[in-house]
């Protein structure tokens, strides 16, 4: 986190933009800052079955990684986790790759409805990933802050109240609504496994 704060400050200076750095507590050895390319996200964890991608912005990346580990350990879903890093400019190439190589995408952010998720949805609409015009359609779900007051508390409990922790990401996959992303992903995994078994038998 400290490295990203320093990198953000350096970027603000380089671009001659106003910057507000976060504060650190304690005597910490500071690593050399590295330049964060504007509009460039990254893959924090690459899944193996091309079914589910979790696209995080802001401080929910660690919880996204925890959710991905549990999804694989308990349900056999090998999810990709991406760190968008930028809302604007949005990394459209990253969003397009996630949509092209996965059948379901979940976005998560510390923002209200109409924020990062809306930017991602617009890209997917424009590129035809949601209606299947020329591409395989994907399932898209978003996790945002609820439109209500959140009481003062520890950050962990506030995120629990907002339902933005790792368990809530897993719950989003297995939500009660139908069609459920979890069922959808498991069905895809079974289809791929059956296809692989049939290929082996035919050989």
Backbone as a printed PyTorch tensor [residue, N CA C, xyz], in Angstrom:
tensor([[[  0.8320,  -1.2070,   0.0000],
         [  0.0000,   0.0000,   0.0000],
         [  0.8670,   1.2580,   0.0000]],

        [[  1.9480,   1.2520,   0.8300],
         [  2.8210,   2.4220,   0.8970],
         [  3.4700,   2.6820,  -0.4550]],

        [[  3.8720,   1.6040,  -1.1290],
         [  4.5000,   1.7750,  -2.4290],
         [  3.5290,   2.4230,  -3.4140]],

        [[  2.2630,   2.0040,  -3.3930],
         [  1.2860,   2.5790,  -4.3080],
         [  1.0140,   4.0430,  -3.9680]],

        [[  1.0320,   4.3990,  -2.6610],
         [  0.8360,   5.7980,  -2.2820],
         [  1.9640,   6.6680,  -2.8200]],

        [[  3.1930,   6.1880,  -2.6590],
         [  4.3240,   6.9580,  -3.1750],
         [  4.2800,   7.0410,  -4.6940]],

        [[  3.8980,   5.9230,  -5.3240],
         [  3.8080,   5.9230,  -6.7790],
         [  2.7350,   6.8900,  -7.2620]],

        [[  1.6180,   6.9460,  -6.5270],
         [  0.5520,   7.8840,  -6.8830],
         [  0.9880,   9.3200,  -6.7520]],

        [[  1.7510,   9.6180,  -5.6860],
         [  2.2630,  10.9720,  -5.4930],
         [  3.2270,  11.3460,  -6.6100]],

        [[  4.0870,  10.3870,  -6.9750],
         [  5.0360,  10.6420,  -8.0490],
         [  4.3110,  10.9010,  -9.3610]],

        [[  3.2290,  10.1310,  -9.6060],
         [  2.4460,  10.3230, -10.8250],
         [  1.8070,  11.7040, -10.8350]],

        [[  1.2530,  12.1350,  -9.6750],
         [  0.6420,  13.4490,  -9.6030],
         [  1.6360,  14.5530,  -9.9210]],

        [[  2.8690,  14.3780,  -9.4130],
         [  3.9120,  15.3690,  -9.7010],
         [  4.2890,  15.3460, -11.1730]],

        [[  4.3780,  14.1450, -11.7360],
         [  4.7690,  14.0010, -13.1370],
         [  3.7230,  14.6100, -14.0550]],

        [[  2.4440,  14.4110, -13.7020],
         [  1.3610,  14.9040, -14.5390],
         [  0.9310,  16.3240, -14.1640]],

        [[  1.5820,  16.9000, -13.1390],
         [  1.2450,  18.2420, -12.6640],
         [ -0.2100,  18.3270, -12.2160]],

        [[ -0.6730,  17.2860, -11.5070],
         [ -2.0320,  17.2340, -10.9750],
         [ -1.9720,  17.3600,  -9.4620]],

        [[ -3.0320,  17.9020,  -8.8310],
         [ -3.0800,  17.9200,  -7.3620],
         [ -3.0520,  16.4980,  -6.8190]],

        [[ -2.3530,  16.2880,  -5.6960],
         [ -2.2530,  14.9610,  -5.0950],
         [ -2.4270,  15.0630,  -3.5920]],

        [[ -3.0990,  14.0870,  -3.0030],
         [ -3.2540,  14.0100,  -1.5550],
         [ -2.7100,  12.6650,  -1.1070]],

        [[ -1.4840,  12.6130,  -0.5990],
         [ -0.9190,  11.3280,  -0.1900],
         [ -1.5110,  10.8590,   1.1300]],

        [[ -1.6140,   9.5420,   1.2950],
         [ -2.0230,   8.9870,   2.5820],
         [ -0.8860,   9.0830,   3.5740]],

        [[ -1.1900,   8.9350,   4.8610],
         [ -0.1660,   9.0220,   5.8910],
         [  0.1430,   7.6460,   6.4400]],

        [[  1.4180,   7.4220,   6.7670],
         [  1.8440,   6.1590,   7.3430],
         [  2.2580,   6.3650,   8.7890]],

        [[  2.0850,   5.3540,   9.6050],
         [  2.4440,   5.4310,  11.0080],
         [  3.6240,   4.5130,  11.2680]],

        [[  4.5750,   4.9850,  12.0460],
         [  5.7220,   4.1730,  12.4010],
         [  6.9140,   4.4820,  11.5180]],

        [[  8.0610,   3.9670,  11.9150],
         [  9.3040,   4.1830,  11.1870],
         [  9.4710,   3.0620,  10.1770]],

        [[  8.9990,   3.2690,   8.9650],
         [  9.0110,   2.2360,   7.9560],
         [ 10.0710,   2.5340,   6.9120]],

        [[ 10.7340,   1.4820,   6.4840],
         [ 11.6830,   1.6280,   5.3860],
         [ 10.9100,   1.6970,   4.0830]],

        [[ 11.0980,   2.7910,   3.3580],
         [ 10.3090,   3.0150,   2.1630],
         [ 11.0090,   2.4570,   0.9310]],

        [[ 10.3450,   1.5980,   0.1680],
         [ 10.9400,   1.0910,  -1.0740],
         [ 10.9490,   2.1840,  -2.1370]],

        [[ 11.7390,   1.9700,  -3.1490],
         [ 11.7780,   2.9250,  -4.2450],
         [ 10.4350,   2.9420,  -4.9640]],

        [[  9.8620,   4.1250,  -5.2020],
         [  8.5680,   4.1810,  -5.8890],
         [  8.7060,   3.7540,  -7.3410]],

        [[  7.6350,   3.2070,  -7.8800],
         [  7.6270,   2.8640,  -9.2910],
         [  6.4260,   3.5370,  -9.9470]],

        [[  6.5870,   3.8960, -11.1720],
         [  5.5730,   4.6490, -11.8920],
         [  4.3980,   3.7480, -12.2360]],

        [[  3.1870,   4.1710, -11.8560],
         [  1.9750,   3.4420, -12.2140],
         [  1.4210,   4.0410, -13.5010]],

        [[  1.3780,   3.2210, -14.5430],
         [  0.9090,   3.7130, -15.8320],
         [ -0.5820,   4.0260, -15.7650]],

        [[ -0.9910,   5.2400, -16.1130],
         [ -2.4180,   5.5940, -16.0650],
         [ -3.2490,   4.6660, -16.9440]],

        [[ -4.3970,   4.2230, -16.3910],
         [ -5.2960,   3.3800, -17.1610],
         [ -4.7990,   1.9710, -17.3690]],

        [[ -3.8860,   1.5070, -16.5140],
         [ -3.3270,   0.1600, -16.6480],
         [ -3.5680,  -0.6310, -15.3730]],

        [[ -4.4290,  -1.6770, -15.4660],
         [ -4.6660,  -2.5580, -14.3330],
         [ -3.6980,  -3.7280, -14.3350]],

        [[ -3.9740,  -4.7310, -13.5040],
         [ -3.0810,  -5.8960, -13.4460],
         [ -3.8730,  -7.1330, -13.0170]],

        [[ -3.3290,  -8.2720, -13.3490],
         [ -3.8890,  -9.5490, -12.9020],
         [ -3.1870,  -9.9240, -11.6000]],

        [[ -3.9670, -10.0370, -10.5210],
         [ -3.3920, -10.4000,  -9.2260],
         [ -3.3990, -11.9110,  -9.0120]],

        [[ -4.3040, -12.5940,  -9.6670],
         [ -4.3970, -14.0610,  -9.5640],
         [ -5.0520, -14.5790, -10.8420]],

        [[ -4.3830, -15.4710, -11.5340],
         [ -4.9250, -15.9680, -12.7910],
         [ -5.5740, -17.3310, -12.5780]],

        [[ -6.8500, -17.4190, -12.8800],
         [ -7.5620, -18.6840, -12.7620],
         [ -7.1630, -19.6470, -13.8540]],

        [[ -7.6010, -20.9060, -13.6970],
         [ -7.1690, -21.9480, -14.6220],
         [ -8.2860, -22.4850, -15.5120]],

        [[ -9.5420, -22.1530, -15.2070],
         [-10.6060, -22.7660, -16.0010],
         [-11.4150, -21.7740, -16.8350]],

        [[-11.0800, -20.4770, -16.7920],
         [-11.7460, -19.5060, -17.6590],
         [-13.2200, -19.3180, -17.4000]],

        [[-13.6480, -19.5070, -16.1450],
         [-15.0700, -19.4010, -15.8510],
         [-15.4310, -18.1050, -15.1400]],

        [[-14.7250, -17.7710, -14.0360],
         [-15.1140, -16.6380, -13.2050],
         [-13.9610, -15.6620, -13.0240]],

        [[-14.2570, -14.3630, -13.1690],
         [-13.2750, -13.3100, -12.9070],
         [-13.8590, -12.3290, -11.8960]],

        [[-13.0350, -11.9250, -10.9350],
         [-13.4100, -10.9090,  -9.9520],
         [-12.5700,  -9.6750, -10.2380]],

        [[-13.2230,  -8.5720, -10.5560],
         [-12.5320,  -7.3280, -10.9050],
         [-12.6990,  -6.3340,  -9.7680]],

        [[-11.6030,  -6.0380,  -9.0730],
         [-11.6320,  -5.1870,  -7.8830],
         [-11.0410,  -3.8190,  -8.1780]],

        [[-11.5980,  -2.8040,  -7.4990],
         [-11.0200,  -1.4600,  -7.5390],
         [-10.9570,  -0.9470,  -6.1040]],

        [[ -9.8310,  -0.3650,  -5.7250],
         [ -9.7060,   0.1740,  -4.3720],
         [ -9.2390,  -0.8710,  -3.3760]],

        [[ -9.7870,  -0.8010,  -2.1680],
         [ -9.2810,  -1.5900,  -1.0640],
         [ -9.8750,  -2.9660,  -0.8890]],

        [[-10.5880,  -3.4980,  -1.8650],
         [-11.2130,  -4.8140,  -1.7330],
         [-10.4110,  -5.9330,  -2.4130]],

        [[ -9.1980,  -5.6350,  -2.8280],
         [ -8.3980,  -6.6340,  -3.5400],
         [ -8.0440,  -7.8060,  -2.6350]],

        [[ -7.6220,  -7.5410,  -1.4070],
         [ -7.2370,  -8.6250,  -0.5090],
         [ -8.4170,  -9.5500,  -0.2290]],

        [[ -9.6000,  -8.9590,  -0.0240],
         [-10.7910,  -9.7710,   0.2120],
         [-11.1640, -10.5730,  -1.0410]],

        [[-10.9340,  -9.9960,  -2.2050],
         [-11.2050, -10.7120,  -3.4530],
         [-10.2960, -11.9250,  -3.5900]],

        [[ -9.0300, -11.7630,  -3.2160],
         [ -8.0810, -12.8750,  -3.2770],
         [ -8.4520, -13.9630,  -2.2650]],

        [[ -8.8830, -13.5470,  -1.0730],
         [ -9.3240, -14.5180,  -0.0630],
         [-10.5330, -15.2970,  -0.5660]],

        [[-11.4590, -14.6010,  -1.1870],
         [-12.6450, -15.2700,  -1.7200],
         [-12.2630, -16.2570,  -2.8130]],

        [[-11.3240, -15.8680,  -3.6700],
         [-10.9030, -16.7450,  -4.7580],
         [-10.2560, -18.0220,  -4.2240]],

        [[ -9.4440, -17.8840,  -3.1880],
         [ -8.8070, -19.0590,  -2.5920],
         [ -9.8530, -20.0150,  -2.0320]],

        [[-10.8590, -19.4700,  -1.3520],
         [-11.8910, -20.3240,  -0.7610],
         [-12.7800, -20.9530,  -1.8320]],

        [[-13.0590, -20.2120,  -2.8840],
         [-13.8660, -20.7700,  -3.9680],
         [-13.1820, -21.9740,  -4.6050]],

        [[-11.8630, -21.8930,  -4.7420],
         [-11.1440, -23.0180,  -5.3330],
         [-11.0410, -24.1820,  -4.3530]],

        [[-10.7510, -23.8650,  -3.0910],
         [-10.5670, -24.9160,  -2.0880],
         [-11.8550, -25.6870,  -1.8220]],

        [[-12.9910, -24.9680,  -1.7320],
         [-14.2450, -25.6030,  -1.3430],
         [-15.1090, -26.0460,  -2.5120]],

        [[-15.0370, -25.3030,  -3.6330],
         [-15.9700, -25.5700,  -4.7300],
         [-15.3000, -25.9240,  -6.0510]],

        [[-13.9860, -25.8690,  -6.1010],
         [-13.2890, -26.2000,  -7.3310],
         [-13.3700, -25.1460,  -8.4070]],

        [[-13.7360, -23.9200,  -8.0300],
         [-13.8100, -22.8110,  -8.9870],
         [-12.4970, -22.0350,  -8.9400]],

        [[-11.7510, -22.0680, -10.0160],
         [-10.4670, -21.3670, -10.0790],
         [-10.6800, -19.9800, -10.6750]],

        [[-10.8950, -19.0040,  -9.8200],
         [-11.2630, -17.6490, -10.2610],
         [-10.0350, -16.7860, -10.5300]],

        [[-10.1470, -15.9680, -11.5510],
         [ -9.1550, -14.9280, -11.8150],
         [ -9.5140, -13.6950, -10.9910]],

        [[ -8.5100, -13.0410, -10.4190],
         [ -8.7160, -11.7910,  -9.6820],
         [ -7.8830, -10.6990, -10.3410]],

        [[ -8.5370,  -9.6050, -10.6950],
         [ -7.8510,  -8.4900, -11.3450],
         [ -7.9770,  -7.2280, -10.4940]],

        [[ -6.9270,  -6.4350, -10.4890],
         [ -6.8880,  -5.1490,  -9.7900],
         [ -6.9510,  -4.0500, -10.8490]],

        [[ -8.0930,  -3.3800, -10.9430],
         [ -8.2710,  -2.3740, -12.0000],
         [ -7.3570,  -1.1680, -11.8050]],

        [[ -7.1210,  -0.7860, -10.5390],
         [ -6.2640,   0.3450, -10.1520],
         [ -6.8320,   1.6960, -10.5680]],

        [[ -7.4340,   1.8090, -11.7110],
         [ -7.9220,   3.0910, -12.2150],
         [ -9.3950,   2.9810, -12.5800]],

        [[-10.1660,   3.9820, -12.1430],
         [-11.5480,   4.1100, -12.6000],
         [-11.5770,   4.8930, -13.9010]],

        [[-10.7690,   5.9300, -13.9430],
         [-10.6710,   6.7480, -15.1490],
         [ -9.2340,   7.2420, -15.2760]],

        [[ -8.5350,   6.9270, -16.3590],
         [ -9.0170,   6.1200, -17.4950],
         [ -9.1260,   4.6410, -17.1270]],

        [[-10.2070,   4.0190, -17.5470],
         [-10.4360,   2.6020, -17.2970],
         [ -9.5850,   1.7570, -18.2460]],

        [[ -9.0670,   0.6660, -17.7290],
         [ -8.2800,  -0.2560, -18.5550],
         [ -9.2460,  -1.1130, -19.3760]],

        [[ -9.6350,  -0.6110, -20.5140],
         [-10.6040,  -1.3110, -21.3630],
         [-10.0320,  -2.6110, -21.9050]],

        [[ -8.7340,  -2.6490, -22.1220],
         [ -8.1050,  -3.8680, -22.6130],
         [ -8.2270,  -4.9790, -21.5800]],

        [[ -8.0050,  -4.6300, -20.3070],
         [ -8.1360,  -5.6180, -19.2310],
         [ -9.5780,  -6.1020, -19.1140]],

        [[-10.5170,  -5.1610, -19.1470],
         [-11.9360,  -5.5260, -19.0600],
         [-12.3220,  -6.4410, -20.2110]],

        [[-11.8730,  -6.1200, -21.4150],
         [-12.1740,  -6.9400, -22.5770],
         [-11.5760,  -8.3320, -22.4720]],

        [[-10.3550,  -8.4170, -21.9450],
         [ -9.7220,  -9.7340, -21.7880],
         [-10.4780, -10.5860, -20.7760]],

        [[-10.8800,  -9.9870, -19.6670],
         [-11.6430, -10.7300, -18.6590],
         [-12.9530, -11.2500, -19.2480]],

        [[-13.6200, -10.3920, -20.0320],
         [-14.9020, -10.7950, -20.6310],
         [-14.7220, -11.8640, -21.6990]],

        [[-13.6420, -11.7720, -22.4650],
         [-13.4180, -12.7250, -23.5480],
         [-12.9800, -14.0870, -23.0380]],

        [[-12.2310, -14.1090, -21.9280],
         [-11.6650, -15.3580, -21.4310],
         [-12.4240, -15.9610, -20.2540]],

        [[-13.5090, -15.3230, -19.8100],
         [-14.2930, -15.8420, -18.6900],
         [-15.7730, -15.7650, -19.0350]],

        [[-16.5630, -16.6230, -18.3880],
         [-17.9830, -16.6480, -18.6690],
         [-18.7970, -15.8450, -17.6580]],

        [[-18.1730, -15.4310, -16.5510],
         [-18.8630, -14.6160, -15.5460],
         [-17.8620, -13.6380, -14.9330]],

        [[-18.3130, -12.4100, -14.6880],
         [-17.4630, -11.3730, -14.0920],
         [-18.2160, -10.7220, -12.9360]],

        [[-17.5230, -10.5750, -11.8080],
         [-18.0610,  -9.8390, -10.6590],
         [-17.1660,  -8.6430, -10.4040]],

        [[-17.7460,  -7.4460, -10.3570],
         [-16.9830,  -6.2580,  -9.9870],
         [-17.2650,  -5.9250,  -8.5210]],

        [[-16.2580,  -5.3860,  -7.8360],
         [-16.4350,  -4.9980,  -6.4360],
         [-15.7150,  -3.6810,  -6.2010]],

        [[-16.3910,  -2.7740,  -5.4890],
         [-15.8350,  -1.4360,  -5.2660],
         [-16.3870,  -0.8330,  -3.9870]],

        [[-15.6900,   0.1670,  -3.4820],
         [-16.1350,   0.9260,  -2.3060],
         [-16.7940,   2.2150,  -2.7920]],

        [[-17.8660,   2.0370,  -3.5080],
         [-18.5460,   3.1760,  -4.1200],
         [-20.0210,   2.8260,  -4.2630]],

        [[-20.8360,   3.8420,  -4.4950],
         [-22.2680,   3.6370,  -4.6540],
         [-22.5900,   3.2230,  -6.0850]],

        [[-23.8500,   2.9080,  -6.3190],
         [-24.3000,   2.5480,  -7.6630],
         [-23.9890,   3.6830,  -8.6390]],

        [[-23.5010,   3.3180,  -9.8130],
         [-23.1930,   4.3230, -10.8230],
         [-21.7240,   4.6730, -10.8980]],

        [[-20.8700,   3.9550, -10.1660],
         [-19.4410,   4.2490, -10.1470],
         [-18.6570,   3.3800, -11.1270]],

        [[-17.6770,   2.6700, -10.5710],
         [-16.7900,   1.8340, -11.3770],
         [-17.5600,   0.7860, -12.1710]],

        [[-18.5260,   0.1350, -11.5250],
         [-19.2950,  -0.9170, -12.1930],
         [-20.0000,  -0.3950, -13.4370]],

        [[-20.4910,   0.8350, -13.3620],
         [-21.1790,   1.4210, -14.5170],
         [-20.2120,   1.6240, -15.6770]],

        [[-18.9600,   2.0050, -15.3650],
         [-17.9510,   2.1720, -16.4110],
         [-17.6510,   0.8360, -17.0840]],

        [[-17.5110,  -0.2110, -16.2540],
         [-17.2320,  -1.5450, -16.7930],
         [-18.4050,  -2.0260, -17.6480]],

        [[-19.6190,  -1.8370, -17.1350],
         [-20.7980,  -2.2820, -17.8710],
         [-20.9010,  -1.5930, -19.2260]],

        [[-20.5810,  -0.3030, -19.2800],
         [-20.6720,   0.4230, -20.5390],
         [-19.7050,  -0.1310, -21.5710]],

        [[-18.4850,  -0.4570, -21.1150],
         [-17.5010,  -1.0500, -22.0300],
         [-18.0090,  -2.3860, -22.5650]],

        [[-18.5620,  -3.2080, -21.6700],
         [-19.0520,  -4.5240, -22.0840],
         [-20.2560,  -4.4020, -23.0170]],

        [[-21.1080,  -3.4030, -22.7680],
         [-22.2440,  -3.1600, -23.6700],
         [-21.7610,  -2.7360, -25.0510]],

        [[-20.8350,  -1.7770, -25.0770],
         [-20.3450,  -1.2560, -26.3490],
         [-19.6400,  -2.3270, -27.1700]],

        [[-18.9600,  -3.2470, -26.4810],
         [-18.1950,  -4.2760, -27.1870],
         [-19.0010,  -5.5360, -27.4720]],

        [[-20.2800,  -5.5720, -27.0420],
         [-21.1470,  -6.6890, -27.3730],
         [-20.9990,  -7.9140, -26.5000]],

        [[-20.3710,  -7.7570, -25.3150],
         [-20.1670,  -8.9080, -24.4430],
         [-21.4180,  -9.2710, -23.6380]],

        [[-22.3560,  -8.3640, -23.5200],
         [-23.5450,  -8.6340, -22.7170],
         [-24.7140,  -9.1570, -23.5430]],

        [[-24.7700,  -8.7930, -24.8040],
         [-25.8900,  -9.2430, -25.6370],
         [-25.4950, -10.3510, -26.6010]],

        [[-24.2090, -10.6850, -26.6340],
         [-23.7740, -11.7980, -27.4750],
         [-23.7580, -11.5130, -28.9550]],

        [[-23.6910, -10.2500, -29.3480],
         [-23.6260,  -9.9130, -30.7800],
         [-22.1950, -10.0970, -31.2700]],

        [[-21.9400, -11.2520, -31.8360],
         [-20.6020, -11.5370, -32.3440],
         [-19.6700, -12.1040, -31.2910]],

        [[-20.1120, -12.2040, -30.0450],
         [-19.2910, -12.7300, -28.9580],
         [-20.1400, -13.6220, -28.0670]],

        [[-19.4870, -14.4610, -27.2860],
         [-20.2000, -15.2680, -26.3030],
         [-20.6210, -14.3730, -25.1450]],

        [[-21.9060, -14.2760, -24.8210],
         [-22.3490, -13.3940, -23.7390],
         [-21.8400, -13.8740, -22.3850]],

        [[-21.5950, -12.9310, -21.4860],
         [-21.1210, -13.2650, -20.1510],
         [-22.1800, -12.8770, -19.1130]],

        [[-22.0560, -13.4720, -17.9270],
         [-22.8770, -13.0630, -16.7820],
         [-22.1000, -11.9950, -16.0120]],

        [[-22.7710, -10.9020, -15.6730],
         [-22.1340,  -9.7930, -14.9740],
         [-22.8900,  -9.4630, -13.6930]],

        [[-22.1780,  -9.3730, -12.5790],
         [-22.7550,  -8.9460, -11.3070],
         [-21.8290,  -7.8970, -10.6970]],

        [[-22.4000,  -6.9990,  -9.9060],
         [-21.6230,  -5.9260,  -9.2860],
         [-21.8750,  -5.8640,  -7.7880]],

        [[-20.8360,  -5.5290,  -7.0290],
         [-20.9330,  -5.3440,  -5.5880],
         [-20.5080,  -3.9240,  -5.2550]],

        [[-21.4260,  -3.1700,  -4.6320],
         [-21.1920,  -1.7590,  -4.3360],
         [-21.6240,  -1.4660,  -2.9000]],

        [[-21.3310,  -0.2570,  -2.4420],
         [-21.8060,   0.1660,  -1.1330],
         [-23.3270,   0.3190,  -1.1540]],

        [[-24.0020,  -0.0850,  -0.0920],
         [-25.4590,   0.0830,  -0.0560],
         [-25.8310,   1.5550,   0.0610]],

        [[-26.9930,   1.9000,  -0.4570],
         [-27.4620,   3.2840,  -0.4470],
         [-28.1760,   3.5800,   0.8740]],

        [[-27.4030,   3.5710,   1.9440],
         [-27.9410,   3.8270,   3.2770],
         [-26.8030,   4.2220,   4.2050]],

        [[-27.1620,   4.6290,   5.4210],
         [-26.1690,   5.0200,   6.4000],
         [-25.4600,   3.8000,   6.9520]],

        [[-24.1150,   3.8810,   7.0700],
         [-23.3200,   2.8200,   7.6920],
         [-22.7410,   3.3770,   8.9870]],

        [[-23.0660,   2.7440,  10.1010],
         [-22.6480,   3.2420,  11.4120],
         [-21.1380,   3.2290,  11.5620]],

        [[-20.6510,   4.1570,  12.3830],
         [-19.2200,   4.2110,  12.6920],
         [-18.8140,   2.9430,  13.4310]],

        [[-17.6950,   2.3470,  12.9890],
         [-17.2120,   1.1310,  13.6270],
         [-15.8100,   0.8460,  13.0940]],

        [[-15.2570,  -0.3180,  13.4180],
         [-13.9930,  -0.7030,  12.8250],
         [-14.2010,  -0.9390,  11.3380]],

        [[-13.1650,  -0.7520,  10.5100],
         [-13.3320,  -0.9570,   9.0720],
         [-13.8780,  -2.3330,   8.7190]],

        [[-13.3870,  -3.3820,   9.3960],
         [-13.8460,  -4.7320,   9.0870],
         [-15.3480,  -4.8890,   9.3170]],

        [[-15.8350,  -4.3250,  10.4440],
         [-17.2600,  -4.4360,  10.7280],
         [-18.0900,  -3.5620,   9.7990]],

        [[-17.5290,  -2.4300,   9.4010],
         [-18.2440,  -1.5860,   8.4400],
         [-18.3630,  -2.2860,   7.0830]],

        [[-17.2870,  -2.9470,   6.6710],
         [-17.3490,  -3.7030,   5.4150],
         [-18.3020,  -4.8920,   5.5420]],

        [[-18.3610,  -5.4820,   6.7370],
         [-19.3380,  -6.5490,   6.9560],
         [-20.7560,  -6.0140,   6.8030]],

        [[-20.9830,  -4.8280,   7.3700],
         [-22.2940,  -4.1990,   7.2630],
         [-22.6390,  -3.8960,   5.8030]],

        [[-21.6180,  -3.4700,   5.0520],
         [-21.8260,  -3.1460,   3.6340],
         [-21.8410,  -4.3850,   2.7490]],

        [[-21.4960,  -5.5480,   3.3420],
         [-21.4410,  -6.8190,   2.6100],
         [-20.4310,  -6.7660,   1.4640]],

        [[-19.1930,  -6.3700,   1.8280],
         [-18.1270,  -6.2790,   0.8320],
         [-16.8770,  -7.0440,   1.2490]],

        [[-17.0020,  -8.0000,   2.1600],
         [-15.8720,  -8.8270,   2.5520],
         [-15.8530, -10.1340,   1.7580]],

        [[-14.8190, -10.9490,   2.0060],
         [-14.6080, -12.1690,   1.2170],
         [-15.8330, -13.0750,   1.2110]],

        [[-16.4440, -13.2800,   2.3830],
         [-17.5960, -14.1700,   2.4520],
         [-18.7620, -13.6520,   1.6120]],

        [[-18.8790, -12.3390,   1.5290],
         [-19.9690, -11.7540,   0.7420],
         [-19.7270, -11.9390,  -0.7600]],

        [[-18.4450, -11.9490,  -1.1560],
         [-18.1390, -12.2240,  -2.5640],
         [-18.5430, -13.6510,  -2.9000]],

        [[-18.2260, -14.5710,  -1.9870],
         [-18.6290, -15.9670,  -2.1830],
         [-20.1490, -16.0770,  -2.2150]],

        [[-20.8070, -15.3560,  -1.3070],
         [-22.2760, -15.3600,  -1.2920],
         [-22.8430, -14.8320,  -2.6080]],

        [[-22.1440, -13.8770,  -3.2120],
         [-22.6110, -13.3260,  -4.4900],
         [-22.5860, -14.3910,  -5.5730]],

        [[-21.5670, -15.2380,  -5.5070],
         [-21.4920, -16.3400,  -6.4640],
         [-22.6380, -17.3150,  -6.2480]],

        [[-22.9570, -17.5650,  -4.9530],
         [-23.9930, -18.5480,  -4.6180],
         [-25.2840, -17.8860,  -4.1410]],

        [[-25.5650, -16.7010,  -4.6350],
         [-26.7520, -15.9800,  -4.2030],
         [-28.0240, -16.7560,  -4.5370]],

        [[-29.0830, -16.4540,  -3.8210],
         [-30.3350, -17.2040,  -3.9590],
         [-31.0550, -16.9260,  -5.2710]],

        [[-30.7100, -15.7900,  -5.9070],
         [-31.3620, -15.4580,  -7.1640],
         [-30.9950, -16.4940,  -8.2210]],

        [[-31.8370, -16.7080,  -9.1590],
         [-31.5820, -17.6290, -10.2530],
         [-31.7700, -16.8770, -11.5700]],

        [[-30.8830, -17.0900, -12.5850],
         [-29.8020, -18.0510, -12.5450],
         [-28.6550, -17.5830, -11.6430]],

        [[-28.0820, -18.5110, -10.9230],
         [-27.0060, -18.2200,  -9.9750],
         [-25.6550, -18.3920, -10.6600]],

        [[-24.7410, -17.4550, -10.4410],
         [-23.4270, -17.5380, -11.0750],
         [-22.7170, -18.8200, -10.6670]],

        [[-22.8680, -19.1950,  -9.3940],
         [-22.2090, -20.4110,  -8.9290],
         [-22.6510, -21.6360,  -9.7070]],

        [[-23.9700, -21.8030,  -9.8650],
         [-24.4950, -22.9270, -10.6470],
         [-24.0080, -22.8570, -12.0940]],

        [[-24.0020, -21.6460, -12.6360],
         [-23.5780, -21.4170, -14.0100],
         [-22.1240, -21.8490, -14.2010]],

        [[-21.2590, -21.4190, -13.2680],
         [-19.8350, -21.7310, -13.3580],
         [-19.5900, -23.2290, -13.1730]],

        [[-20.2400, -23.8280, -12.1740],
         [-20.0690, -25.2680, -11.9440],
         [-20.5170, -26.0760, -13.1580]],

        [[-21.6170, -25.6520, -13.7830],
         [-22.0910, -26.3320, -14.9910],
         [-21.0480, -26.2600, -16.0970]],

        [[-20.4290, -25.0880, -16.2600],
         [-19.3860, -24.9360, -17.2780],
         [-18.2000, -25.8370, -16.9930]],

        [[-17.7930, -25.8930, -15.7190],
         [-16.6620, -26.7510, -15.3420],
         [-16.9730, -28.2040, -15.6670]],

        [[-18.1930, -28.6440, -15.3420],
         [-18.5890, -30.0190, -15.6290],
         [-18.6180, -30.2890, -17.1290]],

        [[-19.0760, -29.2970, -17.9000],
         [-19.1250, -29.4630, -19.3460],
         [-17.7200, -29.6160, -19.9220]],

        [[-16.8030, -28.7850, -19.4430],
         [-15.4210, -28.8530, -19.9140],
         [-14.7970, -30.1880, -19.5150]],

        [[-15.0490, -30.6290, -18.2730],
         [-14.4940, -31.9010, -17.8050],
         [-15.0300, -33.0610, -18.6230]],

        [[-16.3500, -33.0380, -18.9100],
         [-16.9530, -34.1010, -19.7020],
         [-16.4000, -34.1170, -21.1130]],

        [[-16.1990, -32.9380, -21.6780],
         [-15.6320, -32.8470, -23.0280],
         [-14.2330, -33.4160, -23.0510]],

        [[-13.4360, -33.1160, -22.0040],
         [-12.0730, -33.6320, -21.9340],
         [-12.0840, -35.1550, -21.8040]],

        [[-13.0000, -35.6700, -20.9760],
         [-13.0910, -37.1190, -20.8130],
         [-13.4920, -37.8000, -22.1290]],

        [[-14.4270, -37.1990, -22.8330],
         [-14.8570, -37.7610, -24.1220],
         [-13.7180, -37.7840, -25.1370]],

        [[-12.8930, -36.7290, -25.1270],
         [-11.7530, -36.6610, -26.0380],
         [-10.7450, -37.7540, -25.7270]],

        [[-10.5290, -37.9920, -24.4370],
         [ -9.5910, -39.0350, -24.0220],
         [-10.0960, -40.4090, -24.4360]],

        [[-11.4100, -40.6390, -24.2390],
         [-12.0100, -41.9220, -24.5860],
         [-11.9270, -42.1700, -26.0990]],

        [[-12.1820, -41.1010, -26.8740],
         [-12.1750, -41.2340, -28.3290],
         [-10.7770, -41.5240, -28.8850]],

        [[ -9.7660, -41.1710, -28.1050],
         [ -8.3900, -41.4220, -28.5400],
         [ -7.9980, -42.8820, -28.2770]]])
